[in-house]
Amino acid sequence: MQPREEKAKQLILKAVENSRGMTITEVAKKLNIHYTTASKYLAVLEAEKKVVRRDIGMAKLFEVRR
């Protein structure tokens, strides 16, 4: 991955880590990035087993894997 992508992943991971779980929309708003970008990197972090996703109704809540 390119350095810019790694930085984006680290910023998202840090934002989620400092919360009790965040939706894609909350991550996008907090970091001032597009919803699609937040969704993409959260999916990558989930595949890397760094975050875990819980589906609550229509919402996807992401938390750091402990």
N, CA, C and O atoms as a Maestro MAE file, in Angstrom:
{
 s_m_m2io_version
 :::
 2.0.0
}

f_m_ct {
 s_m_title
 :::
 protein
 m_atom[264] {
  # First column is atom index #
  i_m_mmod_type
  r_m_x_coord
  r_m_y_coord
  r_m_z_coord
  i_m_residue_number
  s_m_chain_name
  s_m_pdb_residue_name
  s_m_pdb_atom_name
  i_m_atomic_number
  :::
  1 25 0.828 -1.185 0.000 1 A "MET " " N  " 7
  2 3 0.000 0.000 0.000 1 A "MET " " CA " 6
  3 2 0.868 1.243 0.000 1 A "MET " " C  " 6
  4 15 1.989 1.246 0.509 1 A "MET " " O  " 8
  5 25 0.332 2.282 -0.574 2 A "GLN " " N  " 7
  6 3 1.078 3.532 -0.643 2 A "GLN " " CA " 6
  7 2 1.023 4.250 0.706 2 A "GLN " " C  " 6
  8 15 0.115 4.017 1.504 2 A "GLN " " O  " 8
  9 25 1.989 5.113 0.952 3 A "PRO " " N  " 7
  10 3 2.038 5.819 2.241 3 A "PRO " " CA " 6
  11 2 0.750 6.587 2.562 3 A "PRO " " C  " 6
  12 15 0.335 6.634 3.720 3 A "PRO " " O  " 8
  13 25 0.120 7.184 1.557 4 A "ARG " " N  " 7
  14 3 -1.104 7.952 1.777 4 A "ARG " " CA " 6
  15 2 -2.228 7.037 2.275 4 A "ARG " " C  " 6
  16 15 -3.012 7.418 3.144 4 A "ARG " " O  " 8
  17 25 -2.291 5.841 1.718 5 A "GLU " " N  " 7
  18 3 -3.316 4.885 2.132 5 A "GLU " " CA " 6
  19 2 -3.056 4.386 3.555 5 A "GLU " " C  " 6
  20 15 -3.988 4.222 4.343 5 A "GLU " " O  " 8
  21 25 -1.795 4.148 3.874 6 A "GLU " " N  " 7
  22 3 -1.443 3.725 5.233 6 A "GLU " " CA " 6
  23 2 -1.808 4.810 6.246 6 A "GLU " " C  " 6
  24 15 -2.306 4.515 7.332 6 A "GLU " " O  " 8
  25 25 -1.556 6.066 5.879 7 A "LYS " " N  " 7
  26 3 -1.875 7.175 6.778 7 A "LYS " " CA " 6
  27 2 -3.387 7.253 6.998 7 A "LYS " " C  " 6
  28 15 -3.841 7.467 8.122 7 A "LYS " " O  " 8
  29 25 -4.158 7.082 5.937 8 A "ALA " " N  " 7
  30 3 -5.620 7.109 6.055 8 A "ALA " " CA " 6
  31 2 -6.103 5.998 6.976 8 A "ALA " " C  " 6
  32 15 -6.966 6.222 7.826 8 A "ALA " " O  " 8
  33 25 -5.548 4.800 6.810 9 A "LYS " " N  " 7
  34 3 -5.929 3.679 7.664 9 A "LYS " " CA " 6
  35 2 -5.593 3.968 9.124 9 A "LYS " " C  " 6
  36 15 -6.398 3.680 10.010 9 A "LYS " " O  " 8
  37 25 -4.420 4.531 9.385 10 A "GLN " " N  " 7
  38 3 -4.016 4.829 10.753 10 A "GLN " " CA " 6
  39 2 -4.913 5.894 11.384 10 A "GLN " " C  " 6
  40 15 -5.256 5.789 12.562 10 A "GLN " " O  " 8
  41 25 -5.295 6.915 10.618 11 A "LEU " " N  " 7
  42 3 -6.185 7.956 11.142 11 A "LEU " " CA " 6
  43 2 -7.555 7.371 11.495 11 A "LEU " " C  " 6
  44 15 -8.130 7.704 12.531 11 A "LEU " " O  " 8
  45 25 -8.066 6.505 10.632 12 A "ILE " " N  " 7
  46 3 -9.361 5.877 10.887 12 A "ILE " " CA " 6
  47 2 -9.267 4.963 12.098 12 A "ILE " " C  " 6
  48 15 -10.150 4.971 12.956 12 A "ILE " " O  " 8
  49 25 -8.211 4.183 12.169 13 A "LEU " " N  " 7
  50 3 -8.022 3.271 13.297 13 A "LEU " " CA " 6
  51 2 -7.956 4.047 14.613 13 A "LEU " " C  " 6
  52 15 -8.543 3.633 15.612 13 A "LEU " " O  " 8
  53 25 -7.245 5.162 14.608 14 A "LYS " " N  " 7
  54 3 -7.120 5.982 15.815 14 A "LYS " " CA " 6
  55 2 -8.470 6.586 16.217 14 A "LYS " " C  " 6
  56 15 -8.799 6.644 17.402 14 A "LYS " " O  " 8
  57 25 -9.241 7.032 15.235 15 A "ALA " " N  " 7
  58 3 -10.559 7.608 15.525 15 A "ALA " " CA " 6
  59 2 -11.483 6.567 16.145 15 A "ALA " " C  " 6
  60 15 -12.182 6.845 17.119 15 A "ALA " " O  " 8
  61 25 -11.479 5.375 15.576 16 A "VAL " " N  " 7
  62 3 -12.340 4.306 16.093 16 A "VAL " " CA " 6
  63 2 -11.857 3.846 17.463 16 A "VAL " " C  " 6
  64 15 -12.661 3.522 18.337 16 A "VAL " " O  " 8
  65 25 -10.548 3.819 17.643 17 A "GLU " " N  " 7
  66 3 -9.958 3.380 18.905 17 A "GLU " " CA " 6
  67 2 -10.353 4.299 20.057 17 A "GLU " " C  " 6
  68 15 -10.528 3.845 21.188 17 A "GLU " " O  " 8
  69 25 -10.490 5.574 19.771 18 A "ASN " " N  " 7
  70 3 -10.809 6.561 20.806 18 A "ASN " " CA " 6
  71 2 -12.304 6.711 21.028 18 A "ASN " " C  " 6
  72 15 -12.751 7.707 21.597 18 A "ASN " " O  " 8
  73 25 -13.083 5.728 20.583 19 A "SER " " N  " 7
  74 3 -14.536 5.787 20.749 19 A "SER " " CA " 6
  75 2 -15.028 4.447 21.294 19 A "SER " " C  " 6
  76 15 -14.254 3.512 21.496 19 A "SER " " O  " 8
  77 25 -16.319 4.386 21.520 20 A "ARG " " N  " 7
  78 3 -16.924 3.123 21.951 20 A "ARG " " CA " 6
  79 2 -17.587 2.438 20.761 20 A "ARG " " C  " 6
  80 15 -18.511 1.640 20.924 20 A "ARG " " O  " 8
  81 25 -17.107 2.757 19.571 21 A "GLY " " N  " 7
  82 3 -17.671 2.227 18.337 21 A "GLY " " CA " 6
  83 2 -18.177 3.374 17.493 21 A "GLY " " C  " 6
  84 15 -18.761 4.326 18.012 21 A "GLY " " O  " 8
  85 25 -17.955 3.288 16.195 22 A "MET " " N  " 7
  86 3 -18.374 4.358 15.289 22 A "MET " " CA " 6
  87 2 -18.979 3.759 14.029 22 A "MET " " C  " 6
  88 15 -18.585 2.685 13.575 22 A "MET " " O  " 8
  89 25 -19.951 4.485 13.474 23 A "THR " " N  " 7
  90 3 -20.503 4.101 12.183 23 A "THR " " CA " 6
  91 2 -19.620 4.683 11.081 23 A "THR " " C  " 6
  92 15 -18.751 5.515 11.342 23 A "THR " " O  " 8
  93 25 -19.850 4.243 9.867 24 A "ILE " " N  " 7
  94 3 -19.099 4.776 8.722 24 A "ILE " " CA " 6
  95 2 -19.335 6.278 8.605 24 A "ILE " " C  " 6
  96 15 -18.399 7.041 8.366 24 A "ILE " " O  " 8
  97 25 -20.573 6.696 8.772 25 A "THR " " N  " 7
  98 3 -20.913 8.124 8.676 25 A "THR " " CA " 6
  99 2 -20.177 8.939 9.730 25 A "THR " " C  " 6
  100 15 -19.674 10.022 9.433 25 A "THR " " O  " 8
  101 25 -20.106 8.430 10.957 26 A "GLU " " N  " 7
  102 3 -19.410 9.142 12.031 26 A "GLU " " CA " 6
  103 2 -17.917 9.263 11.736 26 A "GLU " " C  " 6
  104 15 -17.318 10.310 11.980 26 A "GLU " " O  " 8
  105 25 -17.322 8.203 11.217 27 A "VAL " " N  " 7
  106 3 -15.896 8.242 10.856 27 A "VAL " " CA " 6
  107 2 -15.677 9.283 9.762 27 A "VAL " " C  " 6
  108 15 -14.756 10.096 9.849 27 A "VAL " " O  " 8
  109 25 -16.521 9.258 8.736 28 A "ALA " " N  " 7
  110 3 -16.380 10.192 7.615 28 A "ALA " " CA " 6
  111 2 -16.493 11.643 8.086 28 A "ALA " " C  " 6
  112 15 -15.706 12.497 7.677 28 A "ALA " " O  " 8
  113 25 -17.468 11.914 8.942 29 A "LYS " " N  " 7
  114 3 -17.652 13.286 9.436 29 A "LYS " " CA " 6
  115 2 -16.495 13.719 10.327 29 A "LYS " " C  " 6
  116 15 -16.000 14.839 10.205 29 A "LYS " " O  " 8
  117 25 -16.063 12.833 11.223 30 A "LYS " " N  " 7
  118 3 -14.986 13.183 12.150 30 A "LYS " " CA " 6
  119 2 -13.685 13.506 11.413 30 A "LYS " " C  " 6
  120 15 -12.971 14.437 11.786 30 A "LYS " " O  " 8
  121 25 -13.382 12.737 10.370 31 A "LEU " " N  " 7
  122 3 -12.123 12.921 9.649 31 A "LEU " " CA " 6
  123 2 -12.274 13.783 8.395 31 A "LEU " " C  " 6
  124 15 -11.309 14.014 7.668 31 A "LEU " " O  " 8
  125 25 -13.503 14.254 8.154 32 A "ASN " " N  " 7
  126 3 -13.783 15.097 6.995 32 A "ASN " " CA " 6
  127 2 -13.351 14.409 5.686 32 A "ASN " " C  " 6
  128 15 -12.665 14.996 4.849 32 A "ASN " " O  " 8
  129 25 -13.776 13.151 5.544 33 A "ILE " " N  " 7
  130 3 -13.506 12.390 4.324 33 A "ILE " " CA " 6
  131 2 -14.828 11.885 3.767 33 A "ILE " " C  " 6
  132 15 -15.845 11.902 4.461 33 A "ILE " " O  " 8
  133 25 -14.817 11.443 2.532 34 A "HIS " " N  " 7
  134 3 -16.030 10.958 1.884 34 A "HIS " " CA " 6
  135 2 -16.466 9.633 2.513 34 A "HIS " " C  " 6
  136 15 -15.631 8.836 2.941 34 A "HIS " " O  " 8
  137 25 -17.771 9.409 2.563 35 A "TYR " " N  " 7
  138 3 -18.343 8.175 3.108 35 A "TYR " " CA " 6
  139 2 -17.736 6.941 2.448 35 A "TYR " " C  " 6
  140 15 -17.403 5.971 3.129 35 A "TYR " " O  " 8
  141 25 -17.591 6.977 1.127 36 A "THR " " N  " 7
  142 3 -17.053 5.830 0.391 36 A "THR " " CA " 6
  143 2 -15.615 5.533 0.796 36 A "THR " " C  " 6
  144 15 -15.229 4.369 0.901 36 A "THR " " O  " 8
  145 25 -14.832 6.560 1.022 37 A "THR " " N  " 7
  146 3 -13.446 6.386 1.454 37 A "THR " " CA " 6
  147 2 -13.397 5.745 2.837 37 A "THR " " C  " 6
  148 15 -12.625 4.815 3.071 37 A "THR " " O  " 8
  149 25 -14.222 6.248 3.747 38 A "ALA " " N  " 7
  150 3 -14.275 5.676 5.091 38 A "ALA " " CA " 6
  151 2 -14.703 4.213 5.030 38 A "ALA " " C  " 6
  152 15 -14.120 3.366 5.706 38 A "ALA " " O  " 8
  153 25 -15.703 3.920 4.235 39 A "SER " " N  " 7
  154 3 -16.204 2.562 4.091 39 A "SER " " CA " 6
  155 2 -15.130 1.621 3.550 39 A "SER " " C  " 6
  156 15 -14.973 0.498 4.030 39 A "SER " " O  " 8
  157 25 -14.405 2.090 2.557 40 A "LYS " " N  " 7
  158 3 -13.343 1.282 1.928 40 A "LYS " " CA " 6
  159 2 -12.266 0.900 2.945 40 A "LYS " " C  " 6
  160 15 -11.894 -0.268 3.057 40 A "LYS " " O  " 8
  161 25 -11.775 1.887 3.678 41 A "TYR " " N  " 7
  162 3 -10.690 1.618 4.612 41 A "TYR " " CA " 6
  163 2 -11.152 0.844 5.842 41 A "TYR " " C  " 6
  164 15 -10.385 0.063 6.406 41 A "TYR " " O  " 8
  165 25 -12.393 1.053 6.261 42 A "LEU " " N  " 7
  166 3 -12.917 0.242 7.363 42 A "LEU " " CA " 6
  167 2 -13.030 -1.217 6.942 42 A "LEU " " C  " 6
  168 15 -12.777 -2.118 7.741 42 A "LEU " " O  " 8
  169 25 -13.410 -1.453 5.688 43 A "ALA " " N  " 7
  170 3 -13.468 -2.828 5.174 43 A "ALA " " CA " 6
  171 2 -12.071 -3.449 5.134 43 A "ALA " " C  " 6
  172 15 -11.904 -4.624 5.460 43 A "ALA " " O  " 8
  173 25 -11.075 -2.666 4.737 44 A "VAL " " N  " 7
  174 3 -9.695 -3.153 4.704 44 A "VAL " " CA " 6
  175 2 -9.225 -3.478 6.126 44 A "VAL " " C  " 6
  176 15 -8.624 -4.526 6.361 44 A "VAL " " O  " 8
  177 25 -9.503 -2.576 7.068 45 A "LEU " " N  " 7
  178 3 -9.110 -2.806 8.464 45 A "LEU " " CA " 6
  179 2 -9.827 -4.027 9.048 45 A "LEU " " C  " 6
  180 15 -9.257 -4.760 9.856 45 A "LEU " " O  " 8
  181 25 -11.064 -4.236 8.637 46 A "GLU " " N  " 7
  182 3 -11.797 -5.419 9.086 46 A "GLU " " CA " 6
  183 2 -11.150 -6.690 8.518 46 A "GLU " " C  " 6
  184 15 -11.002 -7.682 9.231 46 A "GLU " " O  " 8
  185 25 -10.769 -6.658 7.244 47 A "ALA " " N  " 7
  186 3 -10.117 -7.810 6.617 47 A "ALA " " CA " 6
  187 2 -8.770 -8.105 7.273 47 A "ALA " " C  " 6
  188 15 -8.359 -9.261 7.371 47 A "ALA " " O  " 8
  189 25 -8.092 -7.055 7.717 48 A "GLU " " N  " 7
  190 3 -6.804 -7.211 8.400 48 A "GLU " " CA " 6
  191 2 -6.991 -7.586 9.875 48 A "GLU " " C  " 6
  192 15 -6.017 -7.740 10.612 48 A "GLU " " O  " 8
  193 25 -8.246 -7.730 10.290 49 A "LYS " " N  " 7
  194 3 -8.601 -8.100 11.669 49 A "LYS " " CA " 6
  195 2 -8.137 -7.078 12.702 49 A "LYS " " C  " 6
  196 15 -7.786 -7.431 13.828 49 A "LYS " " O  " 8
  197 25 -8.141 -5.800 12.302 50 A "LYS " " N  " 7
  198 3 -7.790 -4.729 13.232 50 A "LYS " " CA " 6
  199 2 -9.028 -4.090 13.841 50 A "LYS " " C  " 6
  200 15 -8.964 -3.506 14.923 50 A "LYS " " O  " 8
  201 25 -10.157 -4.201 13.143 51 A "VAL " " N  " 7
  202 3 -11.432 -3.741 13.686 51 A "VAL " " CA " 6
  203 2 -12.449 -4.858 13.530 51 A "VAL " " C  " 6
  204 15 -12.284 -5.767 12.716 51 A "VAL " " O  " 8
  205 25 -13.493 -4.769 14.321 52 A "VAL " " N  " 7
  206 3 -14.590 -5.723 14.243 52 A "VAL " " CA " 6
  207 2 -15.871 -4.936 13.971 52 A "VAL " " C  " 6
  208 15 -16.058 -3.839 14.496 52 A "VAL " " O  " 8
  209 25 -16.748 -5.505 13.147 53 A "ARG " " N  " 7
  210 3 -17.993 -4.837 12.789 53 A "ARG " " CA " 6
  211 2 -19.167 -5.540 13.448 53 A "ARG " " C  " 6
  212 15 -19.261 -6.768 13.456 53 A "ARG " " O  " 8
  213 25 -20.063 -4.725 14.002 54 A "ARG " " N  " 7
  214 3 -21.332 -5.230 14.525 54 A "ARG " " CA " 6
  215 2 -22.446 -4.556 13.741 54 A "ARG " " C  " 6
  216 15 -22.479 -3.332 13.613 54 A "ARG " " O  " 8
  217 25 -23.351 -5.363 13.221 55 A "ASP " " N  " 7
  218 3 -24.500 -4.807 12.511 55 A "ASP " " CA " 6
  219 2 -25.632 -4.602 13.497 55 A "ASP " " C  " 6
  220 15 -26.083 -5.540 14.155 55 A "ASP " " O  " 8
  221 25 -26.083 -3.367 13.590 56 A "ILE " " N  " 7
  222 3 -27.195 -3.014 14.469 56 A "ILE " " CA " 6
  223 2 -28.271 -2.402 13.587 56 A "ILE " " C  " 6
  224 15 -28.219 -1.219 13.249 56 A "ILE " " O  " 8
  225 25 -29.237 -3.219 13.222 57 A "GLY " " N  " 7
  226 3 -30.234 -2.762 12.253 57 A "GLY " " CA " 6
  227 2 -29.537 -2.515 10.933 57 A "GLY " " C  " 6
  228 15 -28.839 -3.388 10.418 57 A "GLY " " O  " 8
  229 25 -29.723 -1.339 10.390 58 A "MET " " N  " 7
  230 3 -29.090 -0.974 9.124 58 A "MET " " CA " 6
  231 2 -27.667 -0.426 9.335 58 A "MET " " C  " 6
  232 15 -26.886 -0.337 8.387 58 A "MET " " O  " 8
  233 25 -27.345 -0.067 10.559 59 A "ALA " " N  " 7
  234 3 -26.048 0.552 10.843 59 A "ALA " " CA " 6
  235 2 -24.958 -0.507 11.038 59 A "ALA " " C  " 6
  236 15 -25.207 -1.601 11.545 59 A "ALA " " O  " 8
  237 25 -23.757 -0.146 10.622 60 A "LYS " " N  " 7
  238 3 -22.570 -0.970 10.857 60 A "LYS " " CA " 6
  239 2 -21.714 -0.226 11.874 60 A "LYS " " C  " 6
  240 15 -21.261 0.889 11.612 60 A "LYS " " O  " 8
  241 25 -21.498 -0.827 13.011 61 A "LEU " " N  " 7
  242 3 -20.725 -0.204 14.078 61 A "LEU " " CA " 6
  243 2 -19.353 -0.862 14.133 61 A "LEU " " C  " 6
  244 15 -19.246 -2.082 14.262 61 A "LEU " " O  " 8
  245 25 -18.311 -0.053 14.035 62 A "PHE " " N  " 7
  246 3 -16.940 -0.569 14.030 62 A "PHE " " CA " 6
  247 2 -16.256 -0.249 15.346 62 A "PHE " " C  " 6
  248 15 -16.360 0.858 15.875 62 A "PHE " " O  " 8
  249 25 -15.546 -1.261 15.867 63 A "GLU " " N  " 7
  250 3 -14.763 -1.128 17.085 63 A "GLU " " CA " 6
  251 2 -13.396 -1.739 16.861 63 A "GLU " " C  " 6
  252 15 -13.236 -2.632 16.029 63 A "GLU " " O  " 8
  253 25 -12.413 -1.261 17.602 64 A "VAL " " N  " 7
  254 3 -11.067 -1.839 17.517 64 A "VAL " " CA " 6
  255 2 -11.112 -3.231 18.127 64 A "VAL " " C  " 6
  256 15 -11.682 -3.435 19.198 64 A "VAL " " O  " 8
  257 25 -10.509 -4.173 17.439 65 A "ARG " " N  " 7
  258 3 -10.435 -5.557 17.941 65 A "ARG " " CA " 6
  259 2 -9.485 -5.585 19.120 65 A "ARG " " C  " 6
  260 15 -8.368 -5.076 19.034 65 A "ARG " " O  " 8
  261 25 -9.915 -6.169 20.207 66 A "ARG " " N  " 7
  262 3 -9.101 -6.222 21.421 66 A "ARG " " CA " 6
  263 2 -8.617 -7.618 21.668 66 A "ARG " " C  " 6
  264 15 -7.913 -7.863 22.648 66 A "ARG " " O  " 8
  :::
 }
 m_bond[263] {
  # First column is bond index #
  i_m_from
  i_m_to
  i_m_order
  :::
  1 1 2 1
  2 2 3 1
  3 3 4 2
  4 3 5 1
  5 5 6 1
  6 6 7 1
  7 7 8 2
  8 7 9 1
  9 9 10 1
  10 10 11 1
  11 11 12 2
  12 11 13 1
  13 13 14 1
  14 14 15 1
  15 15 16 2
  16 15 17 1
  17 17 18 1
  18 18 19 1
  19 19 20 2
  20 19 21 1
  21 21 22 1
  22 22 23 1
  23 23 24 2
  24 23 25 1
  25 25 26 1
  26 26 27 1
  27 27 28 2
  28 27 29 1
  29 29 30 1
  30 30 31 1
  31 31 32 2
  32 31 33 1
  33 33 34 1
  34 34 35 1
  35 35 36 2
  36 35 37 1
  37 37 38 1
  38 38 39 1
  39 39 40 2
  40 39 41 1
  41 41 42 1
  42 42 43 1
  43 43 44 2
  44 43 45 1
  45 45 46 1
  46 46 47 1
  47 47 48 2
  48 47 49 1
  49 49 50 1
  50 50 51 1
  51 51 52 2
  52 51 53 1
  53 53 54 1
  54 54 55 1
  55 55 56 2
  56 55 57 1
  57 57 58 1
  58 58 59 1
  59 59 60 2
  60 59 61 1
  61 61 62 1
  62 62 63 1
  63 63 64 2
  64 63 65 1
  65 65 66 1
  66 66 67 1
  67 67 68 2
  68 67 69 1
  69 69 70 1
  70 70 71 1
  71 71 72 2
  72 71 73 1
  73 73 74 1
  74 74 75 1
  75 75 76 2
  76 75 77 1
  77 77 78 1
  78 78 79 1
  79 79 80 2
  80 79 81 1
  81 81 82 1
  82 82 83 1
  83 83 84 2
  84 83 85 1
  85 85 86 1
  86 86 87 1
  87 87 88 2
  88 87 89 1
  89 89 90 1
  90 90 91 1
  91 91 92 2
  92 91 93 1
  93 93 94 1
  94 94 95 1
  95 95 96 2
  96 95 97 1
  97 97 98 1
  98 98 99 1
  99 99 100 2
  100 99 101 1
  101 101 102 1
  102 102 103 1
  103 103 104 2
  104 103 105 1
  105 105 106 1
  106 106 107 1
  107 107 108 2
  108 107 109 1
  109 109 110 1
  110 110 111 1
  111 111 112 2
  112 111 113 1
  113 113 114 1
  114 114 115 1
  115 115 116 2
  116 115 117 1
  117 117 118 1
  118 118 119 1
  119 119 120 2
  120 119 121 1
  121 121 122 1
  122 122 123 1
  123 123 124 2
  124 123 125 1
  125 125 126 1
  126 126 127 1
  127 127 128 2
  128 127 129 1
  129 129 130 1
  130 130 131 1
  131 131 132 2
  132 131 133 1
  133 133 134 1
  134 134 135 1
  135 135 136 2
  136 135 137 1
  137 137 138 1
  138 138 139 1
  139 139 140 2
  140 139 141 1
  141 141 142 1
  142 142 143 1
  143 143 144 2
  144 143 145 1
  145 145 146 1
  146 146 147 1
  147 147 148 2
  148 147 149 1
  149 149 150 1
  150 150 151 1
  151 151 152 2
  152 151 153 1
  153 153 154 1
  154 154 155 1
  155 155 156 2
  156 155 157 1
  157 157 158 1
  158 158 159 1
  159 159 160 2
  160 159 161 1
  161 161 162 1
  162 162 163 1
  163 163 164 2
  164 163 165 1
  165 165 166 1
  166 166 167 1
  167 167 168 2
  168 167 169 1
  169 169 170 1
  170 170 171 1
  171 171 172 2
  172 171 173 1
  173 173 174 1
  174 174 175 1
  175 175 176 2
  176 175 177 1
  177 177 178 1
  178 178 179 1
  179 179 180 2
  180 179 181 1
  181 181 182 1
  182 182 183 1
  183 183 184 2
  184 183 185 1
  185 185 186 1
  186 186 187 1
  187 187 188 2
  188 187 189 1
  189 189 190 1
  190 190 191 1
  191 191 192 2
  192 191 193 1
  193 193 194 1
  194 194 195 1
  195 195 196 2
  196 195 197 1
  197 197 198 1
  198 198 199 1
  199 199 200 2
  200 199 201 1
  201 201 202 1
  202 202 203 1
  203 203 204 2
  204 203 205 1
  205 205 206 1
  206 206 207 1
  207 207 208 2
  208 207 209 1
  209 209 210 1
  210 210 211 1
  211 211 212 2
  212 211 213 1
  213 213 214 1
  214 214 215 1
  215 215 216 2
  216 215 217 1
  217 217 218 1
  218 218 219 1
  219 219 220 2
  220 219 221 1
  221 221 222 1
  222 222 223 1
  223 223 224 2
  224 223 225 1
  225 225 226 1
  226 226 227 1
  227 227 228 2
  228 227 229 1
  229 229 230 1
  230 230 231 1
  231 231 232 2
  232 231 233 1
  233 233 234 1
  234 234 235 1
  235 235 236 2
  236 235 237 1
  237 237 238 1
  238 238 239 1
  239 239 240 2
  240 239 241 1
  241 241 242 1
  242 242 243 1
  243 243 244 2
  244 243 245 1
  245 245 246 1
  246 246 247 1
  247 247 248 2
  248 247 249 1
  249 249 250 1
  250 250 251 1
  251 251 252 2
  252 251 253 1
  253 253 254 1
  254 254 255 1
  255 255 256 2
  256 255 257 1
  257 257 258 1
  258 258 259 1
  259 259 260 2
  260 259 261 1
  261 261 262 1
  262 262 263 1
  263 263 264 2
  :::
 }
}
